[in-house]
Structures are given as C-alpha cells and as structure tokens.
Amino acid sequence: MNKKTIIISVVSILGTFLLLYGVYKLINQPVQTDFPQVKQLKANDHIKWSPEKKNILVEYSDLQCPSCKNAHHILRTIEASGSADFEITKKVTFVFRYFPLYQIHDKAYLSAYAAEAAGLQGKFWEMSDLLFANQQTWSISNDPLKEYFLKYAEDLKLNVDQFSKDINSNKVKDRINQDLLEAGQIGIDSTPTFFLNGKKVDVSSFDELKTLLKSL
C-alpha cells in the first residue's frame, strides 16, 4: 500500500468517525423540559384560581380539540364547589393560552377569536365553557359564527355588535398569534400541553395531573 493510499484511508476513516460522532451527539441531546419563560405572566393572560402565583399551571389549548375538551372538563370538576380536589385551586394559579391546531381543526382559529372577543368584555371563561360544552355541534357547522357564536354572545349578555367587530379585529387575531408564536418557539406540537412552574408536565392521565397538583 503506497503512502497516498494510506492517507486516503486514514482521512476516510476519520471522516466516518466524525460523521458517526455527529449523529450520536444529535440523537443524544437532552430533551428540554424546563421553560422558565412560560411561567412569566403577561398582562393579557387569562388567569384564575389562586391569586398568589406561587405555583403556575399553564395550559396551551385548542378549543376545537376533543382532548382539550376532556382537560377542560377535569379542570372544571376541580374548581367545582364541594369538589374533593378544590384545594388545588387554593395553591395553583391556572393560565389558559391559545394553541389553535389550524392544520387539522378548521374552526380552531375562529373559536379562539370568539373566546378572545368575549374576553374583551370580561367573559372569556364563560365563552370558553360554552365552546367546549358545545364543541361537537359548532365544529361541524358551515358557519359557526352566525349559527352559534353570536347566540352564545347573546346568552352571555355581551354587546353583540361589539363582539362581532372584535372577533374580526387585528387586536384579537394578534393576541391569538402571540400565544401561537410563543408555543412554537418552545416546541409545542400538540394539545393540551401543560407546564407547571415552567416545567413541561409529563403525565399519562388527568388523574396523574391532579395527583401532581395536590402534592405541591
């Protein structure tokens, strides 16, 4: 074997080693689970439960997502008067943020706009309750705004004319997109996704989530 052949062989082996090392490092990167920026509350966040803000539970949710509807039901059960889990609401501050999965849910944006428009009149939680409770109905409507959302606004005694204007406003759309952008930056790709004190919650059931919150 001549000198040139030896050099080529060494370079080839070294190149292969570096490639394999690079692949190893790529697939063995630690998965990020701590996102301190998530627990930084914003002036326009939708917040309830404990006013103390010692433990902050943030949910990124899609109002047309069936799993989010299930999560919503669990959270409403927790906060119900007389609930065995009501103690959670005394030590946890709950924050709702939008993550409309518009790629698979065709009404995800519009339902978020409806919730936010109601929020401008102080009825975000009430509107989100109605949207989740009636999700299966308005989700299959060709025109949920006219057929359902305006009626929900009327039932909640909102200024319906103002609601109609707000639901199409840049202010409302920018608010939703702000949450969507932030969620994308931290790698959220499904709903519901929860963060507790900036750490992504990794549980396999809502019962596990309740157990985690009770342990605080």
N, C-alpha and C positions, 0 to 999 in steps of 0.2 A: 504494500500500500504506500503510495507516494505521499509527500508532505501536503500537497494540495487536497488530496482526498481525505486525509486525516483532519485538516482544518474544516472542510465542508461537513464532515461527520460530527465534529465537536459543535459547530455552530447549529447544526440541525438538532442535535440532542439538547443543547442549551435552549433553543427556541421552543422545542416541545415542552421542556420543563417549565419555562416561563409561562407558556400558554396554560398548562395544567394548573400551575400555581394560581394564575389569574382566575381561572374558573372556580377553583377551590375557595378562594377568598370571596368571590362573588356569591356563591351559594351558601357560604357560611357566615354571611354578615348577620349580626344580631338583629332580630326583629324589634323595631322601635315600638315601645308600648307606653312611653311616658311623653305626654304632650302638654307641658305646663301652660302653653298659650291658650289651650282650650278652656281652662278654668278662669281666665281673665274675663270678667263680666263686662258686657257692653251696655250702654245707656238704653239701647233699643231691644235688649234681650227680653224674652217672655219668661218671667220668673215667678215661682210660687213655693209654697211650703215654708221652711224655716227662714226667717229674716236674718239669721246670724251669719250665714255664708261661711260656716266652718267646714262643712262638707258639701261639695258642689257636684251634683249629678247632672251631666249634660247629655241630652238625647238628640241625635240627628235623625230626623224622621221625615217620612213621605206620607202625606195624608191619603194617598190612594193605595198605599202598600198594606196588604192584608196582615202581614206580621206586625206592622206598626199599629194597626187597629187592635191586635191582641195585646201589645205592650200598653197601649192607651187604656184598655180595659183593666189591666193589672194595676196600673198607676192610679186609676180612679177608685179601684177597690181599696187600695192602701189608704187613700185620703178620705174614704167614706167615714162618716160619723159612727163611732162604735166599732170600727174595724180593729181586729187584733193586731194589725200592723200599723196602726195610726201613729205609734211612737216614732216611726221613721220620719214622718213629716215634721217632727219637732227638732230633728238634728240634721236633716238633709235639705239643702236648697236645690230645687229642681229647675232646670233650664231647658226650654224647648228651642231647638234650632232646625231650620229647614234643610232638607236634602232631597229635593224632588228628583226621582228617578225617571226623568222625562223620556229616556230611551225606551223604557218598557211600559210606562204608565202615561197614557196620552192626556190625562186630566191632572197630572201631578202639579204642573205649574199653576193652572187655573185655580185649583183647590187651595194651593198655598197663597195665591193672590187674594182669594176670598177670606181666608183666615187673617191675613195681614191687614186687609181693608177693614175688617171688623175690629181688629186690634187698635186701629187708629181712633175708633170710637169706644175703646175700653172693653171690648167684648171678644178678645182673642180666644180665651179659654172656652167661652160658651160656644163660639162658632166652631172651634176645633172639635168640641164634643159632638155637635150636630153632624159635622162632616164625617167623623169616624163612625158614629152610630148609623148613618145612612149611606155608608161607603158603597155598598153593593148596588144601591139604587142609582145614585148620580153617576157612578163610574161607567154605566152602560148607556147613559143619555147622550144624545147627539148635541144637546145644548143645555148642559147642566146649569149654566148661569141663569138663563131665563126660566128653566123648568124647576130649579131647586134653590140655588144660592140666593136669589133675590127674595124668595119666600122665607128662607132661613133668616135673612137680614130683617125682614118684616117681623117675624116671630120674636126676634131678639130686641125689637123696638129700636132698631137703628134708623138713622136718617138714610132711607133707601137711595135717594138721589145722590147723596154724598158717597155712599157705598159704591154705587155704580161708577162714579167718577174715579174713586180711589182704586178700584180693582184694576183699572187700566192705566194707572198713573206710573210715571217713572219712579216716584218715591217708593211705591210698593214693590215694583219689579227690581229696583236696585237693592232693596232690603233682602229679598229672597236670594238674589245673585251673590250678595255679600256672604251669606252663610254657605252657599254652594261653592264659592271660590275657596273659602277657608277650609271647608271639608275636603275639597280636592287636594289642597296643599298638604294635608296631613294623611292623605291616602285612604280616605273612606270610600268604599265602593259598594256598600250595601246598607240596608235599613231594616230595623232600627239598629243604630250603633250608639253605645253608651260609653261615657267617660266619667270616672269618679275621681275627683281631685286631680284631674289632668292625666290619669292613667286609663288606658283603654280597658274596659271591663270584658273579661273573658269568662263567660259562664255559658252553660249549655241549656239553661232553662230560666224562666222567670222566677221560679221558686228559689233558685240559687242566687238570683239577683236580690231578692228580698232578704235572704239569709245574710248576704254580704252587707246590705244596708243596715240590718239590725245589729250587726257586730261592731258598728262604728262607735 
